[in-house]
């Protein structure tokens, strides 16, 4: 306790120099929390939206299906057997059929992906119930990105051309029944959704599907064999890998910015420690002459430097808590151009400040300050107390 009391007494006695170091270090602490909280919030939000709108708890895919290779769509489909039909009826999986197509809005051609989904499915948040009915018309739903790119609105009619399983081209008119808004571009950009029964009929693929989206109940009841014979299972983590990789790269790049700010604050603490040891040689020599071991003196000066980080965390908590709480409630607005990135980003990102993030940020600041405080104090171990009392340079 003696070392702690002496350290705080000397630290507060330094006056303005101490508080300048504390302010800069507190800003670095708050920025570290802000950036990591924003990225964690984006990650959590994007994962949740992707699961709710696109992948569920995983997918059962045709072995040839690759969502990034449109040329495989022609062959990536297979009949739904009785076992899979039972799971569909139980609501544990939802079949989706995929094929290439072209549309002709305002007299121009645009290549799209035509997807079929059950109007009665409840597994994904897609408003597929809008596909029911039609009085002979083929109803379709599209996302707001597709609507903006093609200048389409609810009630518009447009011609769609596709190629069936036998390679023959055919075309029909469809009507836009609904335009949905989603944070997930993968279900929206250049895509049109119709009833799977309609798509199976016009493509001459009776009772066939390209892949199935599964829910948590399916994973619980099929732990040992997740993929039926002839199909391939893609886990949620595999499907979210691209998103996770982007988040990691963003964390690494943002770490450079707040790392530089933290380095500036730590450099100031380092300089303060060097100056303090130089100016207080007589005090250090007196401590040793009175019987205090060199290790205890080193601890006093090391703790003085470390105390900068403790005061910085306390100061950062005072002004950072209301600021970060505001962003948690109001969110961080994203520019409209984020729709073009192809990533699941909402209009506003709500930061998430977990206990693990707060503790790790505190440890980062404290340990960094402790290291830069200890480095210049190593000279004390070589100090001759007689020379120090006389004021000779270390």
PETAMO-V41671 format. One record per backbone hydrogen bond with DSSP energy under -1.0 kcal/mol. NH is the residue of the N-H (numbers start at 1). CO is the residue of the C=O. E is the energy in kcal/mol with one decimal. If there is no record, write none. Layout:
# PETAMO-V41671
nh = <NH & NH>
co = <CO & CO>
e = <E & E>
This chain:
# PETAMO-V41671
nh = <5 & 6 & 7 & 8 & 9 & 10 & 11 & 12 & 13 & 15 & 19 & 20 & 21 & 22 & 23 & 24 & 25 & 26 & 27 & 28 & 29 & 30 & 31 & 32 & 33 & 34 & 35 & 36 & 37 & 38 & 39 & 40 & 41 & 42 & 43 & 44 & 45 & 46 & 47 & 48 & 49 & 50 & 51 & 52 & 53 & 54 & 55 & 56 & 57 & 58 & 59 & 60 & 61 & 62 & 65 & 69 & 72 & 73 & 75 & 76 & 77 & 78 & 80 & 85 & 86 & 87 & 88 & 89 & 90 & 91 & 92 & 94 & 96 & 97 & 99 & 101 & 102 & 103 & 104 & 107 & 108 & 110 & 112 & 113 & 114 & 115 & 116 & 117 & 121 & 125 & 128 & 130 & 131 & 132 & 137 & 140 & 141 & 142 & 144 & 147 & 148 & 149 & 150 & 152 & 155 & 156 & 158 & 160 & 161 & 162 & 164 & 165 & 167 & 170 & 172 & 174 & 175 & 176 & 177 & 178 & 180 & 187 & 188 & 189 & 191 & 192 & 193 & 194 & 196 & 199 & 200 & 201 & 202 & 203 & 205 & 208 & 209 & 210 & 211 & 212 & 213 & 214 & 215 & 219 & 220 & 221 & 222 & 231 & 232 & 234 & 239 & 240 & 241 & 244 & 245 & 246 & 247 & 248 & 249 & 250 & 251 & 252 & 253 & 254 & 255 & 258 & 259 & 260 & 261 & 262 & 263 & 264 & 265 & 266 & 267 & 268 & 269 & 270 & 271 & 272 & 273 & 274 & 275 & 276 & 277 & 278 & 279 & 280 & 284 & 285 & 286 & 287 & 288 & 289 & 290 & 291 & 292 & 297 & 298 & 299 & 300 & 301 & 302 & 303 & 304 & 305 & 306 & 307 & 310 & 311 & 312 & 313 & 314 & 315 & 316 & 317 & 318 & 319 & 320 & 321 & 323 & 324 & 325 & 326 & 327 & 328 & 329 & 330 & 331 & 332 & 334 & 338 & 339 & 340 & 341 & 345 & 349 & 352 & 358 & 359 & 360 & 361 & 362 & 363 & 364 & 365 & 366 & 367 & 368 & 369 & 370 & 371 & 372 & 373 & 374 & 375 & 380 & 381 & 382 & 383 & 388 & 389 & 390 & 391 & 392>
co = <1 & 2 & 3 & 4 & 5 & 6 & 7 & 8 & 9 & 12 & 15 & 16 & 17 & 18 & 19 & 20 & 21 & 22 & 23 & 24 & 25 & 26 & 27 & 28 & 29 & 30 & 31 & 32 & 33 & 34 & 35 & 36 & 37 & 38 & 39 & 40 & 41 & 42 & 43 & 44 & 45 & 46 & 47 & 48 & 49 & 50 & 50 & 51 & 214 & 55 & 234 & 212 & 232 & 210 & 62 & 66 & 69 & 70 & 72 & 72 & 75 & 209 & 207 & 81 & 82 & 83 & 84 & 85 & 86 & 88 & 87 & 213 & 211 & 116 & 114 & 112 & 161 & 110 & 159 & 104 & 105 & 103 & 101 & 190 & 99 & 192 & 97 & 194 & 118 & 52 & 126 & 127 & 128 & 129 & 134 & 175 & 193 & 178 & 180 & 143 & 144 & 145 & 146 & 147 & 176 & 153 & 174 & 172 & 102 & 170 & 168 & 203 & 164 & 162 & 160 & 158 & 138 & 156 & 140 & 140 & 142 & 184 & 185 & 185 & 188 & 113 & 141 & 115 & 117 & 195 & 196 & 197 & 198 & 199 & 200 & 205 & 78 & 96 & 96 & 60 & 94 & 58 & 92 & 215 & 216 & 217 & 218 & 228 & 61 & 59 & 235 & 236 & 238 & 240 & 241 & 242 & 243 & 244 & 245 & 246 & 247 & 248 & 249 & 250 & 251 & 254 & 255 & 256 & 257 & 258 & 259 & 260 & 261 & 262 & 263 & 264 & 265 & 266 & 267 & 268 & 269 & 270 & 271 & 272 & 273 & 274 & 275 & 276 & 280 & 281 & 282 & 283 & 284 & 285 & 286 & 288 & 287 & 293 & 294 & 295 & 296 & 297 & 298 & 299 & 300 & 301 & 302 & 303 & 306 & 307 & 308 & 309 & 310 & 311 & 312 & 313 & 314 & 315 & 316 & 317 & 319 & 320 & 321 & 322 & 323 & 324 & 325 & 326 & 327 & 349 & 347 & 335 & 336 & 337 & 338 & 343 & 332 & 37 & 354 & 355 & 356 & 357 & 358 & 359 & 360 & 361 & 362 & 363 & 364 & 365 & 366 & 367 & 368 & 369 & 370 & 371 & 377 & 378 & 379 & 380 & 384 & 385 & 386 & 388 & 387>
e = <-2.6 & -2.5 & -2.3 & -2.4 & -2.3 & -2.5 & -2.3 & -2.7 & -1.5 & -1.1 & -1.6 & -2.4 & -1.7 & -2.4 & -2.5 & -2.1 & -2.3 & -2.3 & -2.0 & -1.9 & -2.0 & -2.4 & -2.4 & -2.3 & -2.0 & -2.6 & -2.7 & -2.0 & -2.5 & -2.4 & -2.4 & -2.4 & -2.4 & -2.6 & -2.7 & -2.6 & -2.5 & -3.2 & -2.5 & -2.1 & -2.7 & -2.6 & -2.2 & -2.4 & -2.4 & -2.4 & -2.0 & -1.8 & -3.1 & -2.3 & -2.5 & -2.6 & -4.1 & -1.8 & -2.0 & -2.4 & -1.8 & -1.2 & -1.1 & -1.6 & -1.8 & -2.0 & -2.8 & -2.1 & -1.8 & -1.5 & -2.0 & -2.5 & -1.8 & -1.2 & -2.2 & -2.2 & -2.7 & -1.7 & -2.0 & -2.0 & -2.5 & -2.7 & -1.2 & -1.0 & -1.8 & -2.4 & -2.6 & -2.1 & -2.9 & -2.8 & -3.0 & -2.2 & -1.4 & -2.1 & -2.7 & -1.6 & -2.1 & -1.4 & -2.1 & -1.9 & -2.2 & -1.9 & -1.5 & -2.3 & -2.3 & -2.5 & -2.0 & -2.2 & -2.9 & -2.1 & -2.0 & -3.0 & -3.1 & -2.4 & -2.7 & -2.2 & -2.0 & -2.4 & -2.2 & -2.6 & -2.5 & -2.6 & -3.4 & -1.0 & -2.2 & -1.3 & -1.9 & -2.3 & -1.5 & -2.2 & -2.5 & -2.9 & -1.3 & -2.2 & -2.6 & -1.7 & -2.6 & -1.8 & -2.9 & -1.4 & -2.3 & -2.3 & -2.1 & -2.5 & -2.4 & -2.3 & -1.8 & -1.4 & -1.9 & -2.0 & -1.3 & -2.1 & -3.1 & -3.4 & -2.1 & -1.7 & -1.0 & -2.5 & -2.6 & -1.9 & -2.3 & -2.3 & -2.2 & -2.2 & -2.4 & -2.2 & -2.3 & -2.6 & -1.8 & -1.9 & -1.7 & -1.7 & -1.7 & -2.3 & -2.3 & -2.0 & -1.8 & -2.5 & -2.3 & -1.8 & -1.7 & -2.4 & -2.6 & -2.1 & -2.3 & -2.3 & -2.5 & -2.5 & -2.5 & -2.0 & -2.4 & -1.6 & -2.3 & -2.9 & -2.3 & -2.3 & -2.0 & -2.6 & -2.1 & -1.4 & -2.3 & -1.9 & -2.6 & -2.0 & -2.0 & -2.1 & -2.6 & -2.7 & -1.9 & -1.9 & -2.3 & -2.6 & -1.4 & -2.7 & -2.3 & -2.4 & -2.0 & -2.8 & -3.1 & -2.0 & -1.3 & -1.7 & -2.6 & -1.3 & -1.0 & -3.0 & -2.2 & -1.7 & -1.6 & -1.9 & -1.7 & -3.4 & -2.2 & -2.7 & -3.3 & -1.8 & -1.4 & -1.8 & -1.5 & -1.3 & -2.2 & -2.2 & -2.2 & -2.7 & -2.4 & -2.2 & -2.3 & -2.6 & -2.2 & -2.1 & -2.8 & -2.8 & -1.9 & -2.2 & -2.3 & -2.2 & -2.2 & -1.4 & -1.7 & -1.9 & -1.5 & -1.1 & -1.6 & -1.7 & -2.2 & -2.4 & -1.5 & -1.1 & -2.6>
